[in-house]
Amino acid sequence: MTELQVEGTGETVGEAKWSALRELERQRPGLDKAAVRFQVVSEGERGLLGVGFTPARVIATVSPGDAAVERRPVPDDSELAADVRELVERIVDGIGVGAHVDLDEDDETITVSCSGPDLGMLIGRHGQTIDAIQYLANAAMYRGRGEGRKAVVVDAAGYRARRRTSLEALAVRSAERSVASAEPVELEPMTAVERKVVHLRLKEFDGVETTSEGTEPNRFVVITPVA
């Protein structure tokens, strides 16, 4: 089996990747999407006054040794988890990221873990894309499900744990600085998920209180010293 390479085009790089991935799957059914490598040839450009555009172009390549699909057990998902899996897989494919989607379900939470060689686009700047996917998954799964609802957490390449550790360390350093200076400390704008991590970490921290101020998407945490 030889190396397979196709070109994809679209209005955006994400659409071009999606197009190339679909063509690879057509030519090689059962393709392991996580093994696909993308090279961005052109990011595309809109025409004058938004009229017309030069399409984005990418080259998608899969090597013979990487093309075999990993034989995974058939998922034994609950009905709710199966719906979550289908939704996240559709979003991941639509973005044009080759990734495996695995689920872990307990009594309260469904955790979706995405793995693959190139997950930067899935995570996004400061986690904005993956947070948006998580919000969408929760909104879709909660609609009309009554008491059978569960929280959905979407993660990629261990991003949630790394970001939580970083935010908790930042929260403690900033609280210590606020106490030492007796002045409020404003943190950088964060998503609602990240602000919650800061609030929870400093809930039991003596000498400070936290509030969220500003408007989305630039809402931020203020750490204020208290007597």
Disulfide bonds with the S-S distance in Angstrom:
none
